[in-house]
């Protein structure tokens, strides 16, 4: 039940792999480039307005003080209007920036989530069975959320910093080329060297934090899912120690990242202050000699200080790059998992009928595993009704997964209406079957929502007819809200028998030519089972039926023949009357 913990954390992906993952992520984001560029443009304008406001305000205050001391006339209307304009541009720009950048972020998030779901949906169940549910959820939610930060935390500040720095240095050069070179050197140190150092020091703990965060989720999910067993066997303390250990390891990584963020932020602040002192040391002699107006000194010093606002987010952004690349690697590894059942290149179209012909079918779950179906031969004519009986592990449910293209078969032939099953796309093959599985999942919605999954365009009369056939209509009508009553997560508000009948009603509503029933009578009492089979016998007129069960029970109401499955092969087949006689003799 508990996840095995490896002794060491995997190392971050190689640099080349990180570049490929980042490039691929950018291609996925490309459809939202207009919003991304719009957000960047507004962020750039807001930043420049803020720096300009700081510089002009410094000049304005100094110029007013100098004019007052000298008793000179000073036109304060023009700079005051400029200050008001820059203040409005800064405030409005930051508001519009939030709107544009968050719109871009949410659009990217939606695209990534849909893209990942479409990529992994064909992997179920064969490939996804190998993943822990908590790990799968972590990749789809937490890792996608981390990738969502690539634009907002990395691309946006890096692009704005590059353009703003060039623009501000060009503006400084108009007043003093030497000052522009000096401030540019400090900007390069704060905007290039410090982020590079933060990336080098932070890539490993960032990547490790992603993996450890996932491990913590797995451990917590295990402890919650197995809470009853842990309590029964007195193993709660062991589970809690595992969770505490995962939490402590995650906190250790986060502590390293927090310390690094503090150091890199302090380094940028130090560069900004040194740039101001360097600017003052360079400009004071020019002011003293009269080569520069005194009021320009505070303006240029504050301009140099404000320029570092452009590069201030970069160290943290590049520190998080390791986390982003680790999340990207986990997401792309999942998305690139090859499907267990390959799809044909082109849709072949549905066959003329649903007659089933199986010859020499062999299937196993892995190359090193035994054959689950080993030379199976089986025919099911259109409109025929067959019960497939066998002990657990005989291969009954595996055959259903092969027919519905959820598992691939390695040898033999499966033909439907004379057409090989491999020629049909998965959705085409599944459209031929209505399936009632052993554990049909019920979603956290209303009764009607769960029924319409099988046939969204169904009319109310068709829905009620399917529920009557499944002996469920009266129960649904007795609920407080009828067909609009919520079921709870996993259908927890229904009993086992009621949930099974709802799954049967959903399969009947689909109205496919072949009905596959996998242990439909489980969790039903004898009276309900008899009523259910009688109703199904009437509802399945003209439809092929393959009913799988480990016991016959009241199967005589549904089927014409019985086949016995042993070790992946048909051991016996005959009319249901002969099977009943053999069963009585054995009894």
Buried (B, 14 or more C-beta within 10 A) or exposed (E): EBBEEEEEBEEBBEEEBBEBBBEBBBEBBEEBEEBBEBBBBBBBBBBBBBBBBBBBBBBBBBBBBBBEEEEEEBEEEEBEEBBEBBBEBBBBBBEBBBBBBEBBBEBBBEBBBEBBEEBBEBBEEBBBEEBBEBBBBBBBEBBBEBBBBBBBBBBBBBBBBBBBBEBBBEBBBEBBEBBBEBBBEBBBBBBBEBBEBBBEBBBBBBBBBBBBBBBBBBBBBBBEEBEEEBEEEEBEEEBEEBBEBBBEBBBBBBEBBEEBBEBBBEBBEBBBEEBBEBBBEBBEEBBEEEEBBEBBBBBBBBBBBBBBBBBBBBBBBBBBBBBBBBBBBBBBEBBEBEBBBEBEEEEEEBBEBBBBBBEBBBBBBEEEEEBBBBBBBBBBEBBBBBBBBBEEEBBBBBBBBBBBBBBBBEEBBBBBBEBEBBBBBBEBBBBBBBBBBBEBEBEEBBBBBBBBBBBEEBEEEBBBBBBBBBBBBEBBEEBEEEBEBBBEEEBEBBEEBBBBBBBBBBBBBBBBBBBBBBBBBBBBEEEBBBBBBBBBBEBBEEBBBBBBBEEBBBBBBBBBBBBBBEBBBBEEBEEBEEBBEBEEEEE
